[in-house]
C-alpha cells in the first residue's frame, strides 16, 4: 500500500491510495477536509483481465480509461470532477459503439454538472 498526497484543491486534500490485494492492484482517490473523509472513489484497477487507469488533470478533472491488455489502446469511459463541496462527481459517461471494420465511436451520454 502506498499513499500519495496530491496538491490541495481549494480547502480539500486529495489523497491517492494505491493498494495490492492478492493479484488485484487498485487506486482510490480520497478527498479530505479537516482530517475527515468527504468523498472517495476507486479510479483505477488491474485485475489480470482488464486495466482501468486514469489521468488527473491540473484542474482536478479525472479521466478514466479501460483496456483489455497493455498493448491495447486506452478507451476513455468516464470523466469525473471534484465539485465545490469536495464530492467526486461524474461529469460524462461515454458509451462505445463498435461499427464494422473496427471503427469506434464515443458517445457522451449526459452531463451531471
N, C-alpha and C positions, 0 to 999 in steps of 0.2 A: 504494500500500500504506500502510495506517495501523495503528498499534499502540495498543491501549487497555489500560492496566494497571488491572485491577479491584481492589477491596479484597481484602486477604488473606482466605483461608478456612483457619482453623487455621494450620498451618505451610506452607500451599501458596499460591503466587502464580498466580491465574488471569489469563491474558492473552488478549484478543480481538484477532485479526488480521483486518483487512479487506483484501481484495485485488480487483484487477480484472485479468482475463485476456481480452483481446480484448473480446467482448461479454458475458462472464460476470462477475458480481460475486459474491463469497462472503465468508463469515465462518468462521474456525476458532477454536475455543476450545482453548487450550493451558494445561495445568496444569504448573507447575514447582515444584521444591523444590531449594534449594541450587544454583540455576543449571542444573539438569538437567531435561529434559522427563520428566514422569511419565506423562502421557496427553494425547491430543489428539483432537478430533472436529470435523468440519465440521457447523456448526449452522445455516447459512443460505446460500442460493444463489439468484440471479436469473439465469436463462439465456435470457430472452426468451419462453419458453413457459410456465414455471411460476415461482412465487415461493415459496420456502421461507424463512420467517423465524422468529424466536424471541423469547422473553421470559425473562430471567434474574431469578428471584425473589430476595428478600433472603436466603433460606436456601440459595441456590445450587441450587435445583431449576430445571431449564431446560425450558420448554415449547416444543415445535416445532410450527409451523403450516405449512400449504400452501394455495395457491390458484392459480387459473389466470391471473388478472389483478388489477390493483389494486382495481377496484370489487367483485370477488367477495368473499364472506365468508371469513374465515380459518377453516381446519379444523384442529383440534388432532389431530396424528397420533402424537405420542410425548412422553414425559416422561423427562428424564434427571436424574441427580444426581451430585455428586462424593462418592465414598464416603470412608471414613476413611483409605484408602491413597492418596487423590488420583486415583483412577481414575474416569473418566466412565462411569457405568453406566446402562443403560436401565431405568427403573422400570416403565413401562407402554407398550405399543404399542396404539394404537386402530385398530380396523377400522371403516370407514364403510359402512353399508348405505343404499342409496338406495331408498326404498319408493315406491309410486305416489303421485302428487301432490307429488313432490319432497321428501318428508319424510325427514330424515336421522337415523340412529340411530348413536351412538358406542358401540362395544362394546370394553371393555378386554379384552385377550387374556390377559395373565398379568402377574405381578409377579416381578421378579428379585431384589429386595432386601427 
